[in-house]
Amino acid sequence: MRYGSVCSGIEAASVAWKPLNWKANWFSEIENFPSAVLAHHYADVPNYGDMTKFKEWADDRPIDLLVGGTPCQSFSIAGLRKGLDDPRGNLMLTYLAIAARYRCRWLVWENVPGVLSSNEGRDFGTFLGALGKIGYGFAYRLCDAQYWGLAQQRRRVFVVGYLGDWRSAAAVLFERESLSGHPAPSRKKGEEAAKCLTSRVGQAYDAQTEQFVVAKATAETTLSDVTMSITASYGAGGVDLASKPMALYGDTVRRLTPLECERLQGFPDDYTRIPYRNKNAEQCPDSPRYKALGNSMAVPVMRWIGERIEKVRQLQ
């Protein structure tokens, strides 16, 4: 499988799909630090920068899949809710134009839950309608990273598209029991779920602002040298740097390290610790690492989607 990636960030998709031996033809990322991360880890993959200039790209090599999480600020409940009137929101239509150019068999698109209700659902409806117009069947699902083994609640909408057939897309995101009208047994309450610690910090999940304070304190979760209670504040677009992700040692509170944030998102240790702006990796600043990790996708969820696509492909 060959894929193209837009709004690539630090490439959760490439990390997730490496075991599948899928290869990226190109990236499209404009932010300085994520672009530096891409150049460090994927020096042989071109980064074409601004996705709105895709018509100028000279790369016409075919791709099998287009992946991207277009900016979510205009679809966040916590934002101004400008929806498609916000140029950042309109990037989802640019995403579709790129899909139409390459006519790739598969699409994977990610966004925040607020996209479902933006402009009373009409914005998301526009996106899905446009998918159909360019020939894609589709399915979408709200996935929470805590059920994929991460120590945080992180709910995101994932859309999978398949050229010409919705059933292949649905087979990726939903188990056979669900498609046949017999849903699989639900997970026991609290099983494999990140637990919320609210008594000491006075916060919990707020559906209106999409702010999370989440934690997991189990013997299996070790984000540093010891197992700890983790409290990580995430906003609609990623890490909420205003409140900052925190860790609790009993009654002691400290900020999470970038390494711990990498683990919260499922990245390899020190993945974002790179040479940057004439400084070596040991001097890499923390702030851009926090931002890049907070804006990224959850690696285990993307790995699961990739594995499901691969299984469907093998059955075709």
C-alpha positions, 0 to 999 in steps of 0.5 A: 500500500502506498499512501499520501498524507495531508495535515501530516503533523508528526505522522501518527499514521506512518508510525502506526502503519510501519508494521504493515510495510505501507509506504508514504509517497509524500507528506503535506505539513506546514508547521515548522517543528512537525516538518522537522520531525518528518525530515528527521524520521522520513528523510526520503519522503517529500513534504509538499507543505501547503495542501491548498497548493496541491495542483502545483505538486508534480508528483502524480505517482498513484496512491492507494490511500489518502490520510489526514486530519484537517484542522479541527478548530472551526468544528470544536464546540469550544471554538467559534463554530464558524464551520465551513466559513472558516478557511481552516474548516474548508481544508476538509474540502481541499482534502476531498479535491486531493482525493479526487485528483489521485482517485485512491481506493481508500480514504481515512479522515479524522476530526473532533466530535464537534464536527458532528454537530457543527452548523447543526450537522450540516458541515459534516453532511456537506463533507459526506455528501461531497464524498459521495459525489466524487464516488466514495462509499463511506462509514464513520465512527467515534473512537475513544483512545482509552479503549485502544490501550492509552491512558487517556480519554481522547474521542475522535471521529474517523471516516473511512472511504472506499471508492465505489462501495460503502460496504468495504468502508463499513467492514473496516470500522465495524465488526461483523456482528454490528453490521448483521444487526447483532452487536458484539457484547459490550465491554464491562463497565470500566474495563480497560478504560482510563479512569477519571481523577477529579477529586483533587483537581476539581475537573472532569470531562465537559461535553460543552468544552470538550475538555478532558482531565483523565487518568489511569493508575494501574500496574500496567501503565508506566509512563515514567520510571514508576507507575503513577496516577496521570492527570492529562488535560486535553482540549478539542484540538489536543493538549491544552497547554493553558492547563498543562498535562499534569502527573500526581505523585500522591499529593504532589503535582508536576507537569508531564514530560514530553516523553510521557506525552509521547507514551500517552499518544502511543509514540516511541520514546523520544520520537519528537526529541530531534535536532531543531534550530541548530540545537542537538536533540538533547537541547530540543525545546519542550513547547513544540513537542507538547503542541505537536503531540497534542495535535497528533492522532492516537497511534494505536487507533490508527494502527487498528484502522490500518490493520482492518483495512489490510484484512479487508484488502486480503478478502477482496 
